[in-house]
Amino acid sequence: VEDQRARWERKRSRAAKELLETEHKYLEQLDLVLTYFVTILKAKGTLKPAVLETIFGPLESLYSASHVLSFHLEKGNLGPGLENFCQSLDLYGHYAENLEQANKTLKEQLRKNKSFRRFKKLQEARPQFQGRELEDLLPLPLQRLHQYKHFFRDLLQNTSPDTAEYQKLAKAVKSVSEVSQWVQDIFDKRENSLQLLRVQKLLKGQKTQVLTPGRWYIREGWLLVVPSKGEELKRRMFFLFSDILIAAKPCHPRRTCNKLPCQAVYPLHQCSVDKVFGHTQSQGGLLSLSFPQKTLLLMSSNQQEIHDWYQSLTAAVR
């Protein structure tokens, strides 16, 4: 037991030391942005207060929270330090929510505001920035949040469960995991919106409203449609979403086009999916999709592809 405790203590000390060292580095980087951008821009009035607020979000509050955490860590007050810090963790979620708009506003100002463009270039040329641009520094808080998750877990795993500090660490791990999930959800939704928008722009013909609240993009790819009356196989591009399957025709071989003609939209709420073949180690496979008015037979010579489509379709239908 004594050996175990000594091992825990060594690992814990190492994790606490690394947390403090990286916290100092993180504070230095935030300080660069606050000193050379936020403070001077406020004094000069180069950007309107609302624009400044949009680009930098709650960066000053994040800096203050980290400063207090760093102070506690230096004193060796790990438990109280983390407990206090966790009350500021929501700031990271709000920072993530604002980041897309921050980047958009920054680009807009660089395009329209000549004096800001010149000011930014001048500040980034300072030796302290080591060739980094403002765009490289703005995502730092979210990278740091990811690091906190791992540091806090390391500390928890190497703390004896019968100490008062263990409870505080367990709480900190739970809090940082919840905020990390919140941030991940923000990025997933943003990525999904971009995918929906891309598919919307790619399709022409039937007025398909791809951009619908609550709809999630799953996958896309070329598959062969087996016709009911012995005609030849038809190659179609399929887009699978959480509630619909869209089939699109390829462009005419002799024409170059950047849009695919939308052929059909199949709602998934009344669909059943079966593997006709592709269970064995044969080449390729065949899927049967049954809708109230129609049955679709989809084929591929790649067995793994058919298996992946089968998994995605059954999950979406379910």
N, C-alpha and C positions, 0 to 999 in steps of 0.2 A: 504493500500500500504506500509506504514511504517513497519507494522508487517511482511508483506511478505518479505520485504527487510531484516529485522532483522533475519528472519528464514533462508533466503538464505545465509546471511553472516555467521551465526553460522555453517551451514552445510558445507559451502565453506571452512571456517577456519579449520574445523575438517578434511575435505578431504585433504587440503593443508598440514596440520600437519602430517597426516598419510603418505602422499606421501613422505615428507621429511624424516620421521623416517625410512620408508622401503627403501628409497634410500640410507641412511647411511648403513643399514644392507647389502644391495646389494653390495655397494662399498667395504665393509669389506671382503665379500666373494670373490669378484674379486681380491682384493688385496692379499688374501691368495695365489691364483693361480699365480699371477704375481710375488710376492715376493719369494715364496718358490719353484716355478717351473721355470717360464719363465726366470727371471733375473739370477738365479743361473745356469740354463742349458746353457744359452748364454755364461756365464763366463767360465764354465767348458768345454764346447764343447762336452758334452756327446752325444748330438744329432746334426746331420748336420743342418745347417740353414734352408734348404728347408723342412726337416722333422719337425722341430720346428714350422715353419710357417704353415704347414698343420695341425698339432695337435691343435694349439692354435688360428689359424685364426686371425681376427682383434680384439682380446681381449683387447690389449693395447689401441686401438682407442676407443673401447666401454667404457673402464674405464675413459679415458680423457673426453668423451662426458658427462658421468654421473657425473664426478667431477665438471664440469662447471655448469651442471643443479643444482646440490646440492648447489653450491655457490650462484646461483641466488635465489633459494628457501629460503636459510637462510636469504638473504637480503630482502625477501618479493617481489622480482621482478618476479612474476609468469608469466605474459604475455611474456615479453622479454625472460625469461628463457626458456619457452616452444618453442617459435618461433626459438630461436637459436638451441635448442636441436633437433628440427624436421629436421634440415639440416643434422643431423648425423644418422637419422633413417634407411637409406638404409644399413648401416653397419649390422643391425640385419638380413636383408634379405640375405646378403652375408654370414653372420655367419651360417644361416640355410642351405644355399646351400652347405657349406663346412663341416657341422657336420658329415654326414655319412662317408666321406673320413677321417675325423679327428679320428673318432672311429676306423675305419679300420686300419689306420696307427698306432694308439696307441696300439692296440692289437698286431699288427705285431712287433712293437718295444719291447713290453713286452716279446714276444716269442723269439726274436732273440738277443736282446741287454741286456746282463746280468747286466752290470753296471747301465743301466737305470732302470732295474727292481728293483735292490737293492736301488737305489736312491729314487725311487717312494715310496717304502715301508717305508723307513726311514723318508721321509717328512710327509707321512700320519700318522705316529705314533706320530707326534708333538701334544701337547695338544690343540693348536689353531684349529686343524682340527676336533676335537670332534668326532673322529671315522669315519669321512666322507672320501671317496676316491675321487681321481681326476675325475673319471667317474661320480660321483654325482654332481660335481661342473661345469663341462663343459656345461650341458644344461641350466644352470641358466639364461643366457641372454634371451633365448626364453621364459622362464617362466616369466621373468620380463616384456617382451614385452606385454604379455597377461595382466599383472597387470596394465601397463601404460594405456591400452585401457579403463579399468574400472575407473581408477583414473581420467583420462582426461574427460571422460563422466560425472562423478560425479561433477567435477568442473564446467563444461559447464552448466549443469542443474541448478546449484546454483549460476549462475552469471547473473546479470541483462543484458538483450539483448541490452540495450541502452548504454553500456559502451564500451570503446575501447578494453578492455581486452577480451570481449566476442568474437570478431572477431578472435583474436589470438588463443583463446581456440578452437573455431570452426574449425580453420585451423589445429590445433594440433590433434583434434579428427579425422579429415578426413585423415591426414597423417598417424597416427598410425593404423587406420583401413585398409588403403591400404597396408601397410607393413605387417600387421597381415594376410591379405588375401594372400599375396605373400608367406608368410611362410607356411600358411595352404595348399596352392597349391603344394608347394614343398613336404610336408609330404603326401598329397593325392597321388601324382604321385609315390612317393617312395613305399607307401603301395600297390598301384595298380601293380607296377612292381613285388613286392614280390608275390602277388596273381597269376599273370600270370605265373611266374616262377614255383610256387608250382603246378599249374594245368598241366603245361608242363611236369613236372617230374612225375606226377601221371598217365599220359596217355601213353599207348603203342599201337602199331599197326600202323594204317594210319599215315603217316607223317604229322601230324597237326602242323602247325606253330602257336602256341598260342602267342608267344612273337612277337607282331607286333606293330610298332609305331602307336599311336593314338587309340589303342584298350583299352577299359575299362572293368574290371571285374565287374559283377553286383551281381550274386548269383549262388547257386548250390543246388542240393537236389535230392532225389529219388522220381520218379513218375512212375505210371503204364501206359504202352502203350497199348491201346485197338487195337488189330489187326483187319484188314478189314474182314477177313474170319472166324469169330467165333472161332478162336483158343483161348487158354488161355491168360490171361493178362501177359505182360512181364514187369519185374521190371528193370528200367534203371536209371542211374545217369545222370542228365542233368547239364551242365555248361552254364550259360547265360552270354554273353559279349555284348558290345555295337553294334557289327555288326554280330555276329554269335551265333548259339546255337549248342552245342556239346552233342551228346548222347554217353554214354559209358555203356558197359555190366558189370554186377557184375562178380566177380571172380567165378570160378567153386566151388560149395559147398564143394567138398572134397579136394580142394587145398588151401593152404594159399598163398596169393600174395599181394604185396604192390603196384601193378599197375593195372589200369583198362583198358581193351581192348576198344579202341575208335571204335565206330560203325558207326557214321555218323556225318557230319558237315553240318548244315543248314544255308545258308546266310539269313540274316534278311531283306535285302533291297526289296525283293519281297514277303514278308510274310504278311498274315492277321490273326488276332487273334480273336476268338469268344468264349464266354462262352456258352456251350451247356446246361449244367445245373449247379446249384450252386448259383442261384440267390436267392432262398428261404432259409428258415431255415432247409433245408434237410441235411442229412449227406453227406459230401464230395462234389465233383463237377467234371465237365468234361470240358476240353478246346479243341477247334479245332484250329489247326495251318495249314493254307493252303499255300503251296509253289507251284511254277509252275508245278513241276513234282510229287508232293506227298502231301497227307494230313495226319497230325499226330493227333491222339486223345489221350490226356493225362489226366489221372485220378488220384484223390487222395481221400481217405476217410476223409481227414481233410479239411473242407470247408475254413477255414482261410488260409490254405496253398495254395489252388487253387486260392483264391482271390488275395493273395500276388503275386503268379506267373503271374496271369492275368495282374495285375498292372505293374509288372516289364517288362513283354513281350510287352505290348502295348506301354510303355514308350520307350523301346529299339527300337521297330519297327518305332515309330514316329520320 
